[in-house]
Amino acid sequence: MRVLVIDDDVELAEAIGVGLRRERMAVDVANGGADGLERAQRCGYDVIVLDRDLPDVHGDEVCTRLVAAGCRSRLLMLTAAATIEDRVDGLSLGADDYLPKPFAFTELVARIRALFRRAQPALPPVLGRHGVWLDPARGTAGRDGRPLELGPKEFGVLELLLAAGGRVVPAEELLERVWDEMADPFTTAVKVTISRLRRKLGEPPLIETVAQAGYRIGDEG
């Protein structure tokens, strides 16, 4: 899952970013509305965490512009104002959820995951295919009764491949959804991560390479 955090409070934004990365999410941080708009329109984020009270371009304006541009990201709006009227205003602009400050980090994570699930085709809480299972909420995975010790990128790649349900997932999509904006588009990171993941999954091999197309967990032979 790839997340954009837009907040002018640099310390809070960085703290949220660090915490979400520990939850195996790929996170970019923007410290203003203008920067956030540019990033959101350039990259395909699954969820955008948007502070409403931004000093340069107000969060309401950011939300309005993103919705008008057809942005497909789910929007979670944060604000220090917690009145019902404020929440209604934010949701009426097109935000998908609303969380007043201060908030418990565990609630933020839960809401982000809930928004991500809403953005996908109906998926079970635990993904599985051919003896491999993955629980995004708990950050655990396994195969045929044994646990898998996966790094964040391995976990993210496996999650996308399982969620694809046999569809071929291009390397470009994996790079965009699992890595952050610092990833080099010409990197071999996806290939290397797939190789490590294959070793950890063991035999028989599950991840197929489809020439000129990408990767998939196909049907068992």
Stockholm file with secondary structure:
# STOCKHOLM 1.0

chainA/1-221         MRVLVIDDDVELAEAIGVGLRRERMAVDVANGGADGLERAQRCGYDVIVLDRDLPDVHGDEVCTRLVAAGCRSRLLMLTAAATIEDRVDGLSLGADDYLPKPFAFTELVARIRALFRRAQPALPPVLGRHGVWLDPARGTAGRDGRPLELGPKEFGVLELLLAAGGRVVPAEELLERVWDEMADPFTTAVKVTISRLRRKLGEPPLIETVAQAGYRIGDEG
#=GR chainA/1-221 SS CEEEEECSCHHHHHHHHHHHHHTTCEEEEESSHHHHHHHHHHSCCSEEEEESCCSSSCHHHHHHHHHHTTCCSEEEEEESCCCHHHHHHHHHTTCSEEEESSCCHHHHHHHHHHHHHHHSSSCCSSEEETTEEEETTTTEEEETTEECCCCHHHHHHHHHHHHTTTCCBCHHHHHHHHSCTTSCTTCSHHHHHHHHHHHHHCSSCCEEEETTTEEEECCCC
#=GC SS_cons         CEEEEECSCHHHHHHHHHHHHHTTCEEEEESSHHHHHHHHHHSCCSEEEEESCCSSSCHHHHHHHHHHTTCCSEEEEEESCCCHHHHHHHHHTTCSEEEESSCCHHHHHHHHHHHHHHHSSSCCSSEEETTEEEETTTTEEEETTEECCCCHHHHHHHHHHHHTTTCCBCHHHHHHHHSCTTSCTTCSHHHHHHHHHHHHHCSSCCEEEETTTEEEECCCC
//
